[in-house]
């Protein structure tokens, strides 16, 4: 389960342009089964940070079925479940999903971008950040459009992925 930031309004109160300290480019990729997970950047605020993560299929998507309704590739309708965020200095962070979107690329690969809100502020002495991706969950939809999930729809995990900080 994703640990929530204690104050429901934390993000709107603390993750504002006035509180933005810097944006740190990371751009490192780690392989997790057949998914490449890249920590693109960190938005650093006074009281927390936002991690922008890109998940991509390692290979081109399979040929789309002729079934109706059409079934998009599984990664496209999936979400990363991050359960632990910590630095090499031992600092642990609460984390929750903030936003996400995805789609297909011209080369046939599928990508999903996710943003995670983390608190407290990033430790300035840290040299690495480890994200534990518990699993990638594939979300299905019923005929009436309601989201549905079951254990057979877990694409993989858990993975402990460490990224270098500048």
N, C-alpha and C positions, 0 to 999 in steps of 0.2 A: 504494500500500500504506500502511496506517496504521502510523505509528511506534509502537512499544510502549514503555510505561514500563519501564525497565530491570529493576527488581525485581518479580518476579511477585506478591509479597505487598504491593507498595507501597500499593495501595488499602486493604487491610484494616488496614495499619499506620498510614497517615498520614491517611486520610479517615475519621476518627472524630469523634464528638461532642466529645471532649476537645481535638481539634486544630482544630475549626471556629472561624474568626475572625468571619465574617459571611456573610450571604446578600444578594447584590446583585440587585435587580430590574432587568431590562433592558427586556423587552417591546417589542422592535423587530422589524419584519417586513421581509424583502427578497423580491422576486419572482425566481424562477428558473424560466424557461420557464412551465410550467403548475403549478408547485408554489410555494407561499408558505412560506418558511422563517423562523421566528421564534426569536430567542435570548430565551428566557423569563427565565432567571436564571443567576447564577453562585454556587456554593457555594465560598467561599474558605477554604482551610485553610493551615496554616503552610508546608507543602511542596508545595502544588499547588492545583488547583481543579477543580470539576466544572461542566460547561456543560450546561444543560438546553435542548434544542432541540426545537421543534415543527415538523413538516413537514405541510402541508395541501394537498389538491388545491384548485386555484383554482375549480373548478366542481363541481357535483353529480356523483356517480358515475353511470356509465351503468346502464341497466336490466340487472339480473342475468340472465344467460343461463339458458335452461331445460336446458342440458346437464348431464349428471351425470358426475362430481361437480360441483357448482356452482363456478364460478370467481369468487373474490372480486375486487374491484377491485385493480388492480396496486399502487397505493401502499400498500394495507393490508398486503401481504406483502413490503414493501420495506425496505431499510435504507440509511441515509446512509453514505457512505464519506468521512470527513474525513481529508485527507492533510496539511494544514498549518494550524497555529494560530500567529498572531503578533500583536504589538501594534504601535502606531504608533511606539513607541520602539525597535523592532527586535528585541525579545525574541521568540525562537521557543520553542515548547513541544512536547514529545512528547505524543501524544494516542492514546487507544484507546477503543473503545466500552465502556461500562460496563453499560448496560441499555437496554431499549426495549420499547414496547408500542404498539398502535394499534387503531383501530376506526372504525366509521362514526358519523356524527353525525345528529341528527334532520333537518338540512337537506340531507342527501344527500352532504355532503362527507366525505372520508376524512382522518383524521389519524393521524400516527405521532409519538410522543414518544421521543426518544433522549437518553441521558446519556453524555457523553464525559468521561473522566478525563484531566486534563492536568497536566503538571509541567514546570518548577518552579512556585513560588508566583507568582500574578499580580503583575506589575509595578505598584506603587502609583502610579507617575507616568504610566501609560498613559491615554490618552483615547479609544482605540478598540481593538477586537479584531477581527481578520479571520480568518474560517474559510474554508478552501478545501474545498468539497465537490466531490470528484473526480467522483462520480457517485452516482446512486441506483440500487441494484441490486435487481432484482425476483427474488425467490427462488421457484422452482417446487418441487413435491414429486412424487416418483415414486409409483406405486401402493403401494409398501411403506413410504411415509412418509419416505424419505430426501430431504434437500434437494439440489437440483440448480441449476446456474447456467450460463448461457452468454452470450456477448457480445450476442446479440439481446435480452437482457433488461435492458439498461442503459436507464433511463428518461431520462437526460440528464446534463448536466454537461460539463466542470467549471465551477463557479461560484466566484468569489471574493467573499465577502459580508462587508462591514464594518459593525460595530455600534458605536454610541457607548457609552462607559463613563461613569458619573456621576463 
